[in-house]
Amino acid sequence: MLRSNHPQTQAEIDAEHARAVRIIDEAFPRHGTPRSDVFKAGASALLKYLLAGTPVRCPYEPGTVEYDAFYAGVESGKKIYCHTEER
């Protein structure tokens, strides 16, 4: 039987998604360096993947500014995950 450290029930997944949102809100406070919603969505997507196993799916076409911002956010999400105390 395969084992996973990821949540198994929908309630656990929802809790991990909420935790990812909390972490992003703390990482990008309103008074800090402004980041686009697309950038923050990429960071959030990566945290949801690491915390809950939810696949990262970029809704933007390659070659667009939004695509680049999303994946810049994904890269930022890696750093945030490594430095968060809430893991």
C-alpha positions as CSV (number, residue, x, y, z in Angstrom):
1,M,0.0,0.0,0.0
2,L,1.3,3.4,-0.9
3,R,1.6,5.9,1.9
4,S,1.4,9.7,1.6
5,N,2.2,12.5,3.9
6,H,-0.5,14.5,2.2
7,P,-4.0,14.9,3.6
8,Q,-6.4,12.1,2.7
9,T,-9.8,13.6,3.3
10,Q,-11.4,16.7,1.7
11,A,-11.6,18.4,5.1
12,E,-7.8,17.9,5.5
13,I,-7.1,19.2,2.0
14,D,-9.3,22.2,2.7
15,A,-7.5,22.9,5.9
16,E,-4.1,22.7,4.2
17,H,-5.4,25.1,1.4
18,A,-6.5,27.5,4.1
19,R,-3.1,27.3,5.7
20,A,-1.4,28.0,2.4
21,V,-3.6,31.2,2.0
22,R,-2.6,32.2,5.6
23,I,1.1,31.8,4.8
24,I,0.8,33.8,1.6
25,D,-1.1,36.6,3.4
26,E,1.7,36.8,6.0
27,A,4.4,36.6,3.4
28,F,2.9,39.5,1.3
29,P,1.4,41.9,3.8
30,R,-0.6,44.8,2.4
31,H,2.1,47.3,3.5
32,G,5.0,45.4,2.0
33,T,6.3,45.2,-1.5
34,P,3.4,45.0,-3.9
35,R,3.0,41.8,-5.8
36,S,0.4,41.0,-8.5
37,D,-2.5,38.7,-7.8
38,V,-1.1,36.4,-10.5
39,F,2.3,36.3,-8.7
40,K,0.6,35.5,-5.4
41,A,-1.6,32.8,-7.1
42,G,1.6,31.1,-8.3
43,A,3.1,31.1,-4.8
44,S,-0.2,29.9,-3.3
45,A,-0.4,27.1,-5.9
46,L,3.1,25.9,-5.0
47,L,2.2,25.9,-1.3
48,K,-1.0,24.0,-1.9
49,Y,1.1,21.4,-3.8
50,L,3.6,21.1,-1.0
51,L,1.1,21.0,1.8
52,A,-1.8,19.2,0.3
53,G,-0.5,17.5,-2.9
54,T,-2.7,19.6,-5.2
55,P,-1.1,19.8,-8.6
56,V,0.1,23.2,-9.8
57,R,-1.8,24.2,-12.9
58,C,-1.1,27.5,-14.6
59,P,-4.2,29.0,-16.2
60,Y,-2.2,31.2,-18.5
61,E,-0.7,30.6,-22.0
62,P,3.1,30.3,-22.2
63,G,4.8,33.5,-23.5
64,T,2.4,35.8,-21.7
65,V,3.2,38.2,-18.9
66,E,0.7,36.4,-16.7
67,Y,2.4,33.0,-17.3
68,D,5.8,34.5,-16.3
69,A,4.3,36.2,-13.2
70,F,2.6,32.9,-12.2
71,Y,5.8,31.0,-12.4
72,A,7.8,33.7,-10.7
73,G,5.3,33.3,-7.9
74,V,5.9,29.6,-7.9
75,E,9.6,30.2,-7.4
76,S,8.9,32.6,-4.6
77,G,6.6,30.0,-3.0
78,K,9.5,27.6,-2.8
79,K,11.5,30.1,-0.7
80,I,8.4,31.0,1.4
81,Y,7.9,27.3,2.2
82,C,11.5,26.8,3.2
83,H,11.4,29.7,5.6
84,T,7.9,29.4,7.1
85,E,7.5,28.3,10.6
86,E,4.1,26.8,10.0
87,R,5.2,23.7,8.1
